[in-house]
C-alpha cells in the first residue's frame, strides 16, 4: 500500500495499546476474550506513482488458527487519478 500512500501517524486501537508501526508494517497484539473484537484504525494520504492498488492484510498467529484455515485476510482496491 505505501507505494500509493503515506501513513499519517495516527494508528489507534479500541482495545489495549495503540498499534506499533515499523517501516510498512503496522502491528497490534493483545488478549481478546471469546466474542470480543478490537478495531484498529489508521489513515493514509493517497499519492501517485505506485501500482494503483491499496490493500490491507490482517493475520493471526499460526498457532491460533483452526486446521486448514488461512491465518490472513486481504482487502484491496484500485486507486484512480481524479
N, C-alpha and C positions, 0 to 999 in steps of 0.2 A: 504494500500500500504506500509506503513512504516515498516511492519513486513518483507518485502522483499527489502527494500531500505532505504537509509539515505538521507534526504533532504540536499542540498548543500548550502542553504542560499542565493539564487540568484533570488528570485521571482521579477518579473517586470510586468508592465502593459503599454500598448501603450496609455492609457487614464488615466489621474488623477494620484493619489498617487500609490505607489507600494503596492502590497497586504501585509496584515499582516499575520504572522504565529504564531500560538499558539498551542503547542503540535502537534497533527497530523492534524490540520485544517488550511488551507490557505484561507483567506477571502479577498474579494475586494468588494467595493461598490462605486458607483458614478453615476451621471446622464448621460444618453445616449439619444440623440435625436433619433427620429424615423429613422430607417435605419442605424444608427451608430452602430459600434461594438467596443469592447475592446478585445485585445489579451493579455491573461495572460500567462506568461511563467515562468517556473522553471525547475530545473534539480534535479535528484536524482542519487545516486550511488547504483546500484543493488548489493545485497548481498545474501548470502544463509541463510537458517534457517527459512524462513517464510512459507506461504501456497502455494507459487509458482504462485501467481496471483498478478498483479499490476493493479490498477484501479484508475480512476478519476470520481468524482461525482460533477456536477455543478448544482446549484439550484438558482432560483429566488424567491423573497418573495411571499408567498401565495396570498397576495392581488394584485399582479401584473400579475396573471396567468388567462387565459381565463377559463371559466367554464368547468369542466371535464378534464382539461389538467393536465398532470403531471408536477409539478414545477421543477423536477430534471431530469437530463440525466446522464447516467453512461456509461463509456467506460472502458473495462478491457481486459487484455491479459495475457497469461501464460508466465512464466519465466522458462527457462530450463537451466540446468548447461551446460557449454561448454564441 
